[in-house]
Amino acid sequence: MPTTDPSLLAQIAEDYYLNKMSFGEISEKYQVSRYLINKYLTESVKTGIVKIEIASTASRNSQLEQVFKEKFPKTACYIIQDDATATATEELLSNYAANFVVKHLEKDTHVVGMTWGETMYALIDAITSNPLEHIKFTQFVGENMKYNSTAGSVRIVERAAKKVSGEFLTLPAPLYLSDDAVRNGLYEAVSIKNTLDVAKDMDTLLTGLGTISSLESISIWNQNINRLFPNVRLGEVAGMIFGRPYDINGNILNADSDKTVGLPMSTILSVNKRVGVIRSKSKSQAAIGALRGNFLTDLIMSESLAYRILNEEQEAK
């Protein structure tokens, strides 16, 4: 039997799970502490007032994973078996990634860096866990300026924090600044310095992989792309990660002329847990380059993408 009034448990659970209210909003509404809210939500699950069901369970292809382990030993690959449709497969990937991330984060305190994009948005949306108040989400590179999208960088960290009742920090700066003096001066701004100081302590980061075409789809970057990547042959770009272009062999192409606002690649690549998720099987070149460059410690992808990667690697020999 519940130790708390079942109707109160139901009301709080409804506000949290269905109405998407934050701990702060619930605390103010019911005049109870965050500690008690967490306790009540846990109790509502244990007593059956709240029932959490997983509609579909992702199955992994262990044989393919072994092949990738031998080819790319520095990246743990989690290969999800394809479903009947591409949409269903994408949903399986998002659900698996969400569970993978929550399982990693539910223990201890973490500072989690996040990038942007539809893949990250879907991952956050798939989280159905109990609150993780000891988590702090942060940007570690500037905003991608895709303001007509719900998956922009600022919205991602805000949404992630709200989903698990954690904290978040934003980086109020554009992803790129071509003027070196202006960019370096920006790091002295209090709000930016504070976020980057926290981001330096990241132990986990979550990211998707981009392409040069995705960057070109944003007007401000497309109009200035030659200034942003002055020494880069765009045809050699296999993918984009953390705002930087890289080739099929995993070489960062703008290492000597980096115009990205945020943490340097050396700091980013020192983060212990770097989790990548790819939902589109068209990003095989980006995936190959990321695997060869050892940009990620963990990569979650579909079976069809994994086969495409192996086929393209074989054809290249």
Stockholm file with secondary structure:
# STOCKHOLM 1.0

chainA/1-317         MPTTDPSLLAQIAEDYYLNKMSFGEISEKYQVSRYLINKYLTESVKTGIVKIEIASTASRNSQLEQVFKEKFPKTACYIIQDDATATATEELLSNYAANFVVKHLEKDTHVVGMTWGETMYALIDAITSNPLEHIKFTQFVGENMKYNSTAGSVRIVERAAKKVSGEFLTLPAPLYLSDDAVRNGLYEAVSIKNTLDVAKDMDTLLTGLGTISSLESISIWNQNINRLFPNVRLGEVAGMIFGRPYDINGNILNADSDKTVGLPMSTILSVNKRVGVIRSKSKSQAAIGALRGNFLTDLIMSESLAYRILNEEQEAK
#=GR chainA/1-317 SS CCSSCHHHHHHHHIIIIISCCCHHHHHHHHTCCHHHHHHHHHHHHHTTSSCCCCSCCCCBCHHHHHHHHHHCTTSEEEEECCCSSHHHHHHHHHHHHHHHHHHHHSSSCEEEEECCSHHHHHHHHHCCCCCCTTEEEECCBCBCCCTTSTTCHHHHHHHHHHHHTCEEECCCSBSBCSCHHHHHHHTTSHHHHHHHHHHTTCSEEEECCBCHHHHHTSHHHHTTHHHHSTTCCGGGCCEEETTEEECTTSCBTTTTSCCBCBSCHHHHTTCSEEEEECCCTTCHHHHHHHHHHTCCSEEEEEHHHHHHHHHHHHHHC
#=GC SS_cons         CCSSCHHHHHHHHIIIIISCCCHHHHHHHHTCCHHHHHHHHHHHHHTTSSCCCCSCCCCBCHHHHHHHHHHCTTSEEEEECCCSSHHHHHHHHHHHHHHHHHHHHSSSCEEEEECCSHHHHHHHHHCCCCCCTTEEEECCBCBCCCTTSTTCHHHHHHHHHHHHTCEEECCCSBSBCSCHHHHHHHTTSHHHHHHHHHHTTCSEEEECCBCHHHHHTSHHHHTTHHHHSTTCCGGGCCEEETTEEECTTSCBTTTTSCCBCBSCHHHHTTCSEEEEECCCTTCHHHHHHHHHHTCCSEEEEEHHHHHHHHHHHHHHC
//
